[in-house]
Amino acid sequence: MTLIATGLTDIGTRRVSNQDAIAWHTCPDGTRALGIVADGMGGYKGGEIASQVAVNVITQALAPLVNQPPMDDDSRVDAIRNAVRDANEQIQALREEDPVLGNMGTTVVLAWIQGSDALVAHIGDSRCYHLDGTRLTLKTRDDTVVQNMIDDGSIDASEAPRMPFRNVLTQALGSSETAEPTFCRLQMAPGDRLLLCSDGLTEAVPEADWPHLMQPQTPLRQQADALVHISLENQAADNVSVVLILKES
């Protein structure tokens, strides 16, 4: 059973630059895969740099490991933590060198799959979803002020889209000396897909619409195209990025 991956990023309809960055990688025999999405912040220049640094550093650290024989969970967690910390340090160093970059940072969400076992890590509000047939399940929790308010009962989830500060993050790469990702694990059956995305998608297209845009018989690249296309039709206010990983039947 083979893992295949693809991705797509678009500036959206209102931004002047694309501050998202994406990457994906599969090992030569197709049994292991890596996907990453990062959504930068901190202005026209800073956001682009922060997200690309995060994706480059993490990919350079993890892609060679994905090419090696399967690793145990603890080793994978340690490798991801180290890669994220290295990215955080590089972003912080750039912030200190150039005042123009003083507020830059980025979210990151990544998935490392070995056979049926997927390990997901994230910081910020870029998300990972698991699509099992037509059932879509969110596997990450947003690091945002609004999510904290939902969790403590201050607001109902239905109120979140109307909150003016809904995108304020409680954690991001580059914003502090420590960067500790949150992890989750899941099992992928044949035909299952993982979707990594920036909030440009989640804010432009209701989640309930996604499964019918991602019909299993449709090639994976066309599924990514469909998600981004409907985002643009809906006048996506932010950059839109998706990475899809499929466990073939």
C-alpha positions as CSV (number, residue, x, y, z in Angstrom):
1,M,0.0,0.0,0.0
2,T,1.5,3.3,-1.2
3,L,1.4,6.8,0.2
4,I,1.1,9.6,-2.3
5,A,1.1,13.3,-1.6
6,T,0.5,16.6,-3.3
7,G,0.0,20.3,-2.4
8,L,-1.1,23.6,-3.6
9,T,-0.8,27.2,-2.4
10,D,-2.5,30.4,-3.7
11,I,-2.3,34.1,-2.8
12,G,-6.0,34.3,-2.5
13,T,-8.1,37.2,-3.7
14,R,-7.2,40.1,-1.4
15,R,-3.5,39.7,-0.3
16,V,-0.6,41.3,-2.0
17,S,1.8,38.4,-1.2
18,N,1.6,34.8,-0.3
19,Q,2.9,34.3,3.2
20,D,2.1,30.6,3.3
21,A,4.7,27.9,2.5
22,I,4.2,24.2,1.9
23,A,6.2,21.0,1.3
24,W,5.7,17.3,0.9
25,H,8.0,14.3,0.5
26,T,7.6,10.6,0.1
27,C,10.3,7.9,0.4
28,P,11.3,6.0,-2.7
29,D,9.2,3.0,-2.0
30,G,6.1,5.0,-1.0
31,T,5.7,3.6,2.4
32,R,6.5,6.8,4.3
33,A,5.6,10.4,3.7
34,L,5.9,13.9,5.2
35,G,3.7,17.0,4.7
36,I,4.1,20.5,6.0
37,V,2.1,23.7,5.9
38,A,3.2,27.0,7.4
39,D,1.3,30.3,7.6
40,G,3.5,33.3,8.2
41,M,2.7,36.6,9.9
42,G,4.5,39.9,10.5
43,G,4.0,41.9,7.4
44,Y,4.6,41.6,3.7
45,K,8.3,40.6,4.0
46,G,8.4,39.0,7.4
47,G,5.6,36.5,7.0
48,E,7.0,35.1,3.7
49,I,10.4,34.7,5.3
50,A,9.2,33.1,8.5
51,S,7.0,30.5,6.8
52,Q,9.7,29.6,4.3
53,V,12.4,29.3,6.9
54,A,10.1,27.0,9.0
55,V,9.4,24.7,6.0
56,N,13.0,24.6,4.8
57,V,14.5,23.9,8.2
58,I,11.9,21.2,9.1
59,T,12.0,19.5,5.7
60,Q,15.8,19.4,5.6
61,A,15.8,17.8,9.0
62,L,13.0,15.3,8.6
63,A,13.0,14.3,4.9
64,P,16.2,12.3,5.2
65,L,14.7,10.4,8.2
66,V,11.6,9.7,6.2
67,N,13.8,8.0,3.6
68,Q,15.3,5.7,6.3
69,P,13.7,2.6,7.7
70,P,10.7,3.2,10.0
71,M,11.5,4.8,13.4
72,D,9.8,4.3,16.7
73,D,7.4,6.9,18.1
74,D,9.8,8.4,20.6
75,S,12.5,8.9,18.0
76,R,10.0,10.6,15.6
77,V,8.7,12.9,18.4
78,D,12.3,13.9,19.3
79,A,13.2,14.5,15.7
80,I,10.2,16.8,15.2
81,R,10.8,18.7,18.4
82,N,14.4,19.3,17.4
83,A,13.5,20.4,13.9
84,V,10.8,22.8,15.2
85,R,13.2,24.2,17.8
86,D,15.9,24.8,15.1
87,A,13.3,26.6,13.0
88,N,12.2,28.7,15.9
89,E,15.8,29.7,16.7
90,Q,16.5,30.7,13.1
91,I,13.4,32.8,12.9
92,Q,14.3,34.5,16.2
93,A,17.8,35.2,15.0
94,L,16.5,36.9,11.8
95,R,14.1,39.0,13.9
96,E,16.9,40.3,16.0
97,E,19.1,41.1,13.0
98,D,16.6,43.2,11.1
99,P,14.0,45.5,12.8
100,V,11.7,45.2,9.8
101,L,11.3,41.5,10.7
102,G,10.8,42.2,14.4
103,N,7.2,40.9,14.5
104,M,7.5,37.9,12.2
105,G,6.5,34.4,13.1
106,T,4.6,31.5,11.6
107,T,2.3,28.6,12.3
108,V,3.3,25.1,11.3
109,V,1.4,21.8,11.0
110,L,3.1,18.6,9.8
111,A,2.3,15.0,9.4
112,W,4.9,12.1,9.3
113,I,3.3,8.9,8.1
114,Q,4.8,5.4,8.3
115,G,2.6,2.8,6.7
116,S,-0.7,3.2,8.6
117,D,0.7,5.2,11.5
118,A,0.5,9.0,11.2
119,L,2.1,11.4,13.7
120,V,0.9,15.0,13.5
121,A,2.4,18.0,15.2
122,H,1.4,21.6,15.1
123,I,1.9,25.1,16.5
124,G,-0.6,27.9,15.8
125,D,-3.9,27.6,13.9
126,S,-2.9,25.7,10.7
127,R,-4.8,22.4,10.9
128,C,-4.8,18.7,10.1
129,Y,-8.0,16.9,9.1
130,H,-8.5,13.1,8.7
131,L,-10.9,12.1,5.9
132,D,-12.1,8.6,6.3
133,G,-14.4,7.9,3.4
134,T,-16.8,10.9,3.7
135,R,-16.2,11.5,7.4
136,L,-14.0,14.5,8.1
137,T,-12.4,14.9,11.5
138,L,-10.3,17.7,12.8
139,K,-7.2,16.3,14.6
140,T,-5.5,19.5,15.8
141,R,-6.6,22.2,18.3
142,D,-6.0,25.8,17.4
143,D,-3.5,27.8,19.5
144,T,-5.7,30.9,19.6
145,V,-7.4,33.1,22.2
146,V,-10.8,32.3,20.7
147,Q,-10.2,28.5,21.1
148,N,-9.2,29.1,24.8
149,M,-12.5,31.0,25.3
150,I,-14.5,28.2,23.7
151,D,-12.7,25.6,25.9
152,D,-13.4,27.6,29.1
153,G,-17.0,28.3,28.2
154,S,-16.7,32.0,27.7
155,I,-18.2,31.8,24.2
156,D,-19.9,29.1,22.1
157,A,-18.1,27.7,19.1
158,S,-20.8,29.2,16.8
159,E,-19.8,32.7,18.0
160,A,-16.1,32.2,17.0
161,P,-16.4,33.4,13.4
162,R,-17.8,36.8,14.6
163,M,-15.0,37.5,17.1
164,P,-12.8,40.4,15.8
165,F,-9.7,38.8,17.4
166,R,-10.4,35.2,16.2
167,N,-7.0,34.9,14.6
168,V,-4.9,36.0,17.5
169,L,-2.5,33.2,18.3
170,T,-1.3,32.0,21.7
171,Q,1.7,30.3,20.2
172,A,3.7,30.7,17.0
173,L,7.2,29.8,15.8
174,G,9.5,32.8,16.3
175,S,7.3,34.6,18.9
176,S,9.1,33.2,22.0
177,E,12.3,31.5,22.9
178,T,10.5,28.1,23.3
179,A,8.4,26.4,20.7
180,E,6.7,23.2,21.8
181,P,4.5,21.5,19.3
182,T,1.3,19.6,20.2
183,F,1.2,16.0,19.0
184,C,-1.5,13.6,18.0
185,R,-1.4,10.1,16.5
186,L,-3.9,8.4,14.2
187,Q,-4.2,5.3,12.1
188,M,-4.9,5.5,8.3
189,A,-6.8,2.8,6.6
190,P,-6.5,2.2,2.8
191,G,-8.3,5.1,1.0
192,D,-7.9,7.5,4.0
193,R,-6.5,11.0,3.4
194,L,-4.8,13.6,5.6
195,L,-5.4,17.3,4.8
196,L,-3.0,19.9,6.1
197,C,-4.2,23.5,5.5
198,S,-3.8,27.1,6.4
199,D,-6.8,29.1,7.8
200,G,-7.3,30.6,4.3
201,L,-9.2,27.4,3.5
202,T,-11.1,27.0,6.7
203,E,-12.3,30.6,6.6
204,A,-13.4,30.5,2.9
205,V,-15.1,27.1,2.6
206,P,-17.3,25.4,5.2
207,E,-15.9,22.1,6.4
208,A,-19.2,20.4,5.5
209,D,-18.5,21.1,1.8
210,W,-15.0,19.5,1.7
211,P,-15.9,15.8,1.4
212,H,-17.9,16.2,-1.8
213,L,-15.0,18.2,-3.3
214,M,-12.6,15.3,-2.4
215,Q,-14.3,12.3,-4.1
216,P,-12.1,9.2,-3.6
217,Q,-12.2,8.4,-7.3
218,T,-10.8,11.8,-8.2
219,P,-7.0,12.1,-8.6
220,L,-5.4,13.6,-5.5
221,R,-4.1,16.7,-7.3
222,Q,-7.6,17.4,-8.6
223,Q,-8.9,17.2,-5.0
224,A,-6.4,19.9,-3.9
225,D,-7.2,22.0,-7.0
226,A,-10.9,21.8,-6.1
227,L,-10.4,23.0,-2.5
228,V,-8.3,25.9,-3.6
229,H,-10.6,26.8,-6.6
230,I,-13.8,27.0,-4.4
231,S,-11.8,29.1,-1.9
232,L,-11.1,31.6,-4.6
233,E,-14.6,31.5,-5.9
234,N,-15.7,32.4,-2.4
235,Q,-13.3,35.3,-2.4
236,A,-10.7,33.9,0.0
237,A,-9.5,36.8,2.1
238,D,-6.2,35.1,3.0
239,N,-3.6,32.9,1.3
240,V,-4.9,29.4,0.8
241,S,-2.7,26.3,1.2
242,V,-3.4,22.6,1.3
243,V,-1.2,19.5,1.4
244,L,-3.0,16.1,0.9
245,I,-1.6,12.7,1.7
246,L,-3.4,9.6,0.6
247,K,-3.0,6.0,1.7
248,E,-3.8,4.1,-1.5
249,S,-6.1,1.1,-1.4
